[in-house]
Amino acid sequence: MGETVAETEEQLKKYATLDLRLILGFLRDQVELQRRHADRIRERP
């Protein structure tokens, strides 16, 4: 797990804090959208 953390930290260094906040917001919105779509599909007869 140490290698994974180190690689992730190295990758994150490429982005400014504001960039990461934007990306995080986008990903959260997409997760919520996919959950709504999945719920709608499950409710179909």
Biopython code that builds the backbone (N, CA, C, O; Angstrom):
import numpy as np
from Bio.PDB.StructureBuilder import StructureBuilder

atoms = [
    (1, "MET", "N", (0.819, -1.192, 0.000)),
    (1, "MET", "CA", (0.000, 0.000, 0.000)),
    (1, "MET", "C", (0.862, 1.255, 0.000)),
    (1, "MET", "O", (0.426, 2.291, -0.503)),
    (2, "GLY", "N", (2.044, 1.195, 0.535)),
    (2, "GLY", "CA", (2.919, 2.355, 0.570)),
    (2, "GLY", "C", (3.248, 2.878, -0.814)),
    (2, "GLY", "O", (3.299, 4.088, -1.035)),
    (3, "GLU", "N", (3.473, 1.952, -1.753)),
    (3, "GLU", "CA", (3.795, 2.360, -3.121)),
    (3, "GLU", "C", (2.616, 3.061, -3.774)),
    (3, "GLU", "O", (2.792, 4.058, -4.473)),
    (4, "THR", "N", (1.427, 2.549, -3.552)),
    (4, "THR", "CA", (0.225, 3.156, -4.118)),
    (4, "THR", "C", (0.032, 4.569, -3.590)),
    (4, "THR", "O", (-0.271, 5.486, -4.353)),
    (5, "VAL", "N", (0.203, 4.744, -2.306)),
    (5, "VAL", "CA", (0.054, 6.066, -1.696)),
    (5, "VAL", "C", (1.094, 7.027, -2.262)),
    (5, "VAL", "O", (0.772, 8.167, -2.597)),
    (6, "ALA", "N", (2.329, 6.573, -2.369)),
    (6, "ALA", "CA", (3.397, 7.422, -2.888)),
    (6, "ALA", "C", (3.111, 7.835, -4.332)),
    (6, "ALA", "O", (3.298, 8.997, -4.693)),
    (7, "GLU", "N", (2.663, 6.896, -5.153)),
    (7, "GLU", "CA", (2.352, 7.216, -6.544)),
    (7, "GLU", "C", (1.186, 8.188, -6.646)),
    (7, "GLU", "O", (1.198, 9.100, -7.472)),
    (8, "THR", "N", (0.184, 7.989, -5.808)),
    (8, "THR", "CA", (-0.971, 8.888, -5.805)),
    (8, "THR", "C", (-0.556, 10.288, -5.374)),
    (8, "THR", "O", (-0.959, 11.272, -5.994)),
    (9, "GLU", "N", (0.232, 10.386, -4.333)),
    (9, "GLU", "CA", (0.699, 11.695, -3.876)),
    (9, "GLU", "C", (1.510, 12.393, -4.965)),
    (9, "GLU", "O", (1.385, 13.603, -5.152)),
    (10, "GLU", "N", (2.327, 11.648, -5.671)),
    (10, "GLU", "CA", (3.133, 12.222, -6.749)),
    (10, "GLU", "C", (2.233, 12.742, -7.870)),
    (10, "GLU", "O", (2.471, 13.816, -8.424)),
    (11, "GLN", "N", (1.218, 11.983, -8.189)),
    (11, "GLN", "CA", (0.292, 12.402, -9.236)),
    (11, "GLN", "C", (-0.476, 13.654, -8.818)),
    (11, "GLN", "O", (-0.666, 14.565, -9.623)),
    (12, "LEU", "N", (-0.912, 13.699, -7.579)),
    (12, "LEU", "CA", (-1.683, 14.847, -7.099)),
    (12, "LEU", "C", (-0.872, 16.137, -7.078)),
    (12, "LEU", "O", (-1.438, 17.228, -7.149)),
    (13, "LYS", "N", (0.433, 16.018, -6.983)),
    (13, "LYS", "CA", (1.299, 17.203, -6.966)),
    (13, "LYS", "C", (1.213, 18.005, -8.263)),
    (13, "LYS", "O", (1.576, 19.181, -8.298)),
    (14, "LYS", "N", (0.734, 17.366, -9.323)),
    (14, "LYS", "CA", (0.624, 18.034, -10.618)),
    (14, "LYS", "C", (-0.512, 19.055, -10.647)),
    (14, "LYS", "O", (-0.562, 19.896, -11.544)),
    (15, "TYR", "N", (-1.412, 18.990, -9.687)),
    (15, "TYR", "CA", (-2.617, 19.806, -9.711)),
    (15, "TYR", "C", (-2.635, 20.815, -8.570)),
    (15, "TYR", "O", (-2.199, 20.526, -7.455)),
    (16, "ALA", "N", (-3.144, 21.991, -8.869)),
    (16, "ALA", "CA", (-3.343, 23.003, -7.838)),
    (16, "ALA", "C", (-4.568, 22.616, -7.006)),
    (16, "ALA", "O", (-5.417, 21.848, -7.458)),
    (17, "THR", "N", (-4.649, 23.141, -5.818)),
    (17, "THR", "CA", (-5.777, 22.846, -4.924)),
    (17, "THR", "C", (-7.109, 23.164, -5.593)),
    (17, "THR", "O", (-8.057, 22.386, -5.481)),
    (18, "LEU", "N", (-7.190, 24.283, -6.277)),
    (18, "LEU", "CA", (-8.450, 24.646, -6.941)),
    (18, "LEU", "C", (-8.802, 23.651, -8.046)),
    (18, "LEU", "O", (-9.975, 23.337, -8.250)),
    (19, "ASP", "N", (-7.794, 23.159, -8.753)),
    (19, "ASP", "CA", (-8.043, 22.137, -9.774)),
    (19, "ASP", "C", (-8.619, 20.877, -9.142)),
    (19, "ASP", "O", (-9.583, 20.306, -9.650)),
    (20, "LEU", "N", (-8.033, 20.452, -8.046)),
    (20, "LEU", "CA", (-8.509, 19.247, -7.369)),
    (20, "LEU", "C", (-9.922, 19.423, -6.839)),
    (20, "LEU", "O", (-10.722, 18.488, -6.873)),
    (21, "ARG", "N", (-10.228, 20.606, -6.354)),
    (21, "ARG", "CA", (-11.606, 20.866, -5.889)),
    (21, "ARG", "C", (-12.588, 20.779, -7.042)),
    (21, "ARG", "O", (-13.684, 20.240, -6.886)),
    (22, "LEU", "N", (-12.208, 21.301, -8.195)),
    (22, "LEU", "CA", (-13.059, 21.223, -9.376)),
    (22, "LEU", "C", (-13.265, 19.770, -9.797)),
    (22, "LEU", "O", (-14.390, 19.346, -10.061)),
    (23, "ILE", "N", (-12.179, 19.018, -9.855)),
    (23, "ILE", "CA", (-12.266, 17.605, -10.225)),
    (23, "ILE", "C", (-13.128, 16.841, -9.225)),
    (23, "ILE", "O", (-13.971, 16.037, -9.620)),
    (24, "LEU", "N", (-12.924, 17.084, -7.953)),
    (24, "LEU", "CA", (-13.701, 16.401, -6.916)),
    (24, "LEU", "C", (-15.188, 16.722, -7.049)),
    (24, "LEU", "O", (-16.029, 15.830, -6.939)),
    (25, "GLY", "N", (-15.508, 17.976, -7.283)),
    (25, "GLY", "CA", (-16.911, 18.360, -7.466)),
    (25, "GLY", "C", (-17.532, 17.658, -8.655)),
    (25, "GLY", "O", (-18.660, 17.171, -8.582)),
    (26, "PHE", "N", (-16.792, 17.607, -9.748)),
    (26, "PHE", "CA", (-17.271, 16.918, -10.945)),
    (26, "PHE", "C", (-17.520, 15.439, -10.649)),
    (26, "PHE", "O", (-18.570, 14.906, -11.005)),
    (27, "LEU", "N", (-16.568, 14.781, -10.005)),
    (27, "LEU", "CA", (-16.718, 13.356, -9.717)),
    (27, "LEU", "C", (-17.889, 13.087, -8.780)),
    (27, "LEU", "O", (-18.621, 12.114, -8.962)),
    (28, "ARG", "N", (-18.068, 13.935, -7.790)),
    (28, "ARG", "CA", (-19.221, 13.766, -6.886)),
    (28, "ARG", "C", (-20.531, 13.900, -7.643)),
    (28, "ARG", "O", (-21.457, 13.115, -7.441)),
    (29, "ASP", "N", (-20.605, 14.907, -8.525)),
    (29, "ASP", "CA", (-21.820, 15.096, -9.319)),
    (29, "ASP", "C", (-22.083, 13.886, -10.208)),
    (29, "ASP", "O", (-23.227, 13.458, -10.358)),
    (30, "GLN", "N", (-21.022, 13.334, -10.798)),
    (30, "GLN", "CA", (-21.180, 12.184, -11.680)),
    (30, "GLN", "C", (-21.613, 10.934, -10.915)),
    (30, "GLN", "O", (-22.431, 10.159, -11.411)),
    (31, "VAL", "N", (-21.079, 10.734, -9.727)),
    (31, "VAL", "CA", (-21.491, 9.597, -8.905)),
    (31, "VAL", "C", (-22.977, 9.708, -8.577)),
    (31, "VAL", "O", (-23.716, 8.730, -8.682)),
    (32, "GLU", "N", (-23.404, 10.889, -8.187)),
    (32, "GLU", "CA", (-24.822, 11.095, -7.865)),
    (32, "GLU", "C", (-25.698, 10.857, -9.091)),
    (32, "GLU", "O", (-26.749, 10.226, -8.983)),
    (33, "LEU", "N", (-25.286, 11.345, -10.236)),
    (33, "LEU", "CA", (-26.037, 11.138, -11.468)),
    (33, "LEU", "C", (-26.148, 9.650, -11.796)),
    (33, "LEU", "O", (-27.228, 9.174, -12.149)),
    (34, "GLN", "N", (-25.056, 8.923, -11.685)),
    (34, "GLN", "CA", (-25.069, 7.486, -11.977)),
    (34, "GLN", "C", (-25.947, 6.726, -10.983)),
    (34, "GLN", "O", (-26.604, 5.753, -11.353)),
    (35, "ARG", "N", (-25.959, 7.161, -9.738)),
    (35, "ARG", "CA", (-26.841, 6.525, -8.741)),
    (35, "ARG", "C", (-28.306, 6.729, -9.106)),
    (35, "ARG", "O", (-29.117, 5.810, -8.995)),
    (36, "ARG", "N", (-28.634, 7.938, -9.540)),
    (36, "ARG", "CA", (-30.032, 8.204, -9.939)),
    (36, "ARG", "C", (-30.410, 7.351, -11.137)),
    (36, "ARG", "O", (-31.505, 6.790, -11.180)),
    (37, "HIS", "N", (-29.506, 7.250, -12.117)),
    (37, "HIS", "CA", (-29.782, 6.416, -13.288)),
    (37, "HIS", "C", (-29.953, 4.954, -12.879)),
    (37, "HIS", "O", (-30.870, 4.285, -13.354)),
    (38, "ALA", "N", (-29.096, 4.462, -12.020)),
    (38, "ALA", "CA", (-29.190, 3.073, -11.569)),
    (38, "ALA", "C", (-30.503, 2.832, -10.828)),
    (38, "ALA", "O", (-31.149, 1.804, -11.030)),
    (39, "ASP", "N", (-30.899, 3.772, -9.974)),
    (39, "ASP", "CA", (-32.172, 3.635, -9.257)),
    (39, "ASP", "C", (-33.333, 3.584, -10.235)),
    (39, "ASP", "O", (-34.249, 2.775, -10.080)),
    (40, "ARG", "N", (-33.295, 4.445, -11.239)),
    (40, "ARG", "CA", (-34.378, 4.478, -12.222)),
    (40, "ARG", "C", (-34.425, 3.157, -12.996)),
    (40, "ARG", "O", (-35.510, 2.644, -13.269)),
    (41, "ILE", "N", (-33.281, 2.611, -13.345)),
    (41, "ILE", "CA", (-33.251, 1.344, -14.083)),
    (41, "ILE", "C", (-33.776, 0.219, -13.209)),
    (41, "ILE", "O", (-34.514, -0.641, -13.690)),
    (42, "ARG", "N", (-33.409, 0.210, -11.930)),
    (42, "ARG", "CA", (-33.895, -0.841, -11.028)),
    (42, "ARG", "C", (-35.397, -0.793, -10.841)),
    (42, "ARG", "O", (-36.021, -1.828, -10.607)),
    (43, "GLU", "N", (-35.990, 0.385, -10.940)),
    (43, "GLU", "CA", (-37.426, 0.546, -10.709)),
    (43, "GLU", "C", (-38.258, 0.120, -11.917)),
    (43, "GLU", "O", (-39.475, -0.034, -11.807)),
    (44, "ARG", "N", (-37.616, -0.069, -13.060)),
    (44, "ARG", "CA", (-38.377, -0.482, -14.259)),
    (44, "ARG", "C", (-38.881, -1.908, -14.087)),
    (44, "ARG", "O", (-38.209, -2.757, -13.501)),
    (45, "PRO", "N", (-40.092, -2.154, -14.615)),
    (45, "PRO", "CA", (-40.647, -3.520, -14.524)),
    (45, "PRO", "C", (-39.917, -4.507, -15.394)),
    (45, "PRO", "O", (-40.270, -5.686, -15.420)),
]
sb = StructureBuilder()
sb.init_structure("model")
sb.init_model(0)
sb.init_chain("A")
sb.init_seg("    ")
for serial, (resi, resn, name, xyz) in enumerate(atoms, 1):
    if name == "N":
        sb.init_residue(resn, " ", resi, " ")
    sb.init_atom(name, np.array(xyz, "f"), 0.0, 1.0, " ", f" {name:<3s}", serial, name[0])
structure = sb.get_structure()
